[in-house]
Amino acid sequence: MLPAFLLTYRFDRSLTWGRKQLFSMPKAEPVFLAFLALTTAYALAAMAVNYGSWHMTREPLLLLAIKLLLVGIGEEAVFRGWGYNLLRKVRSDKAALISSAFLFAALHWPAYFIKLLLYGQFDWMGILTQSISAFTYGILFSVMLRRSGTVWNPILAHFYYDWMLEAFT
């Protein structure tokens, strides 16, 4: 996370969105608001199907919130704030969007290889569904950045998605 912030600071003039705009206040734009609404509906439906009623994690909520906020800030600073932002300067918008989404999906692969080393089994379905999900959300988060001009929209969306999954499903 720190290298992404330092690179954003160092190459501010080379980026599509400079650090002042990139870290400006979040904007309530339609894609962001629709994402929040759909994520809420998905989590509530998953909770109803899985548990038949209200369910909340036993993990301390403050620690969970801090952990997930740091994950959101870190991953979005790297993949949207720096990655997509820089790729957009050197490649077409579509290529930057797909490349950053692919790299975001690949970030989630090591956990599956660690499980393979520890338990001797590879979870093909797990890595496939995680890759599709992360790739799709990587595209969506890049669209949020492109539409809002601030990395806070993808950070908050990422945090909210992880929060709804971890806390309620």
C-alpha positions in Angstrom: 0.0 0.0 0.0 2.8 2.4 0.9 4.6 2.0 -2.4 1.3 2.9 -4.3 0.9 6.1 -2.2 4.6 7.0 -2.8 4.4 6.3 -6.5 1.2 8.3 -6.8 2.9 11.2 -5.0 6.1 10.9 -7.0 4.4 10.6 -10.5 1.5 12.9 -9.8 1.8 14.7 -13.1 2.1 11.5 -15.1 -1.3 10.2 -13.9 -4.7 10.6 -15.3 -6.0 11.8 -11.9 -3.5 13.6 -9.8 -3.3 13.0 -6.0 -5.5 16.0 -5.1 -8.3 14.8 -7.3 -7.7 11.2 -6.7 -8.1 11.6 -2.9 -10.9 14.2 -3.1 -14.2 13.5 -1.3 -16.3 10.6 -2.5 -19.2 11.4 -4.8 -22.7 9.9 -4.7 -22.8 9.0 -8.4 -25.3 6.5 -9.8 -22.9 3.5 -10.3 -21.7 3.8 -6.7 -25.2 4.1 -5.3 -26.5 1.2 -7.3 -23.6 -0.9 -6.2 -24.4 -0.2 -2.5 -28.0 -1.1 -3.0 -27.3 -4.3 -4.9 -24.7 -5.4 -2.5 -27.1 -4.9 0.4 -29.9 -6.8 -1.4 -27.4 -9.7 -2.2 -26.2 -9.9 1.4 -29.7 -9.9 2.9 -30.8 -12.6 0.4 -27.7 -14.7 1.1 -28.3 -14.3 4.9 -32.0 -15.4 4.5 -31.0 -18.4 2.3 -28.1 -19.6 4.5 -29.5 -18.9 7.9 -33.3 -18.4 7.5 -33.1 -15.2 9.6 -30.9 -12.4 10.8 -27.2 -13.5 11.2 -24.1 -11.6 12.2 -20.6 -12.7 12.6 -19.1 -13.3 16.1 -15.9 -11.5 15.2 -15.6 -8.1 17.0 -17.1 -5.6 14.7 -14.6 -2.8 15.3 -11.6 -5.1 14.5 -13.5 -6.4 11.4 -14.2 -2.9 10.2 -10.6 -1.8 10.6 -9.3 -4.9 8.9 -11.7 -4.5 5.9 -11.1 -0.8 5.6 -7.3 -1.4 5.4 -7.9 -4.1 2.8 -10.1 -1.7 0.8 -7.7 1.2 1.0 -4.7 -1.0 0.2 -6.1 -2.9 -2.7 -7.8 0.1 -4.3 -4.8 2.4 -3.8 -2.7 -0.2 -5.7 -5.1 -1.4 -8.4 -7.1 1.7 -9.1 -5.2 4.7 -7.6 -1.9 3.6 -9.1 -2.5 0.7 -11.5 -5.5 1.7 -13.5 -4.6 5.3 -13.2 -1.2 4.8 -14.8 -2.3 2.1 -17.3 -4.8 4.6 -18.6 -2.0 6.9 -19.5 -0.1 4.3 -21.6 -2.9 2.1 -22.9 -6.4 2.5 -24.1 -9.1 2.9 -21.4 -10.5 -0.6 -22.3 -7.1 -2.2 -22.1 -6.3 -0.4 -18.8 -9.6 -1.5 -17.4 -9.1 -5.2 -18.3 -5.4 -5.3 -17.3 -6.0 -3.8 -13.9 -9.0 -6.1 -13.3 -6.9 -9.2 -14.3 -4.1 -8.2 -12.0 -6.7 -7.6 -9.2 -8.1 -11.1 -9.8 -4.6 -12.6 -9.8 -3.9 -11.0 -6.4 -6.4 -13.4 -4.9 -4.8 -16.6 -6.3 -2.0 -17.2 -3.7 -4.4 -18.3 -1.0 -5.5 -21.2 -3.2 -1.9 -22.3 -3.8 -1.1 -22.0 -0.1 -4.1 -24.4 0.5 -2.7 -26.7 -2.1 0.7 -26.8 -0.3 -0.9 -27.2 3.1 -3.6 -29.7 2.3 -2.6 -31.3 -1.0 -5.8 -30.3 -2.8 -6.5 -27.6 -5.2 -9.9 -25.9 -5.1 -10.6 -25.4 -8.8 -14.1 -24.1 -8.2 -13.0 -21.7 -5.5 -10.2 -20.1 -7.6 -12.5 -19.9 -10.6 -15.4 -18.3 -8.8 -13.0 -16.0 -6.9 -11.3 -15.0 -10.2 -14.5 -14.2 -11.9 -15.8 -12.3 -9.0 -12.6 -10.3 -8.4 -12.3 -9.6 -12.2 -15.8 -8.3 -12.4 -15.5 -6.2 -9.3 -12.1 -4.9 -10.6 -13.8 -3.6 -13.7 -16.7 -2.1 -11.7 -14.3 -0.4 -9.2 -12.4 1.1 -12.2 -15.6 2.4 -13.7 -16.4 4.0 -10.3 -13.0 5.7 -10.3 -13.5 6.8 -13.9 -16.9 8.2 -13.3 -16.2 9.9 -9.9 -12.5 10.9 -10.4 -11.9 9.9 -6.8 -10.4 6.6 -5.4 -12.7 6.9 -2.4 -15.7 5.6 -4.3 -13.9 2.3 -5.1 -12.4 2.1 -1.6 -15.8 2.6 0.1 -17.5 0.2 -2.3 -14.8 -2.5 -1.7 -15.1 -2.0 2.0 -18.9 -2.2 1.9 -18.9 -5.4 -0.2 -16.4 -7.1 2.1 -18.2 -5.9 5.2 -21.6 -7.2 4.0 -20.0 -10.6 3.2 -18.0 -10.9 6.3 -20.4 -9.5 8.8 -23.7 -10.9 7.6 -23.3 -13.9 5.3 
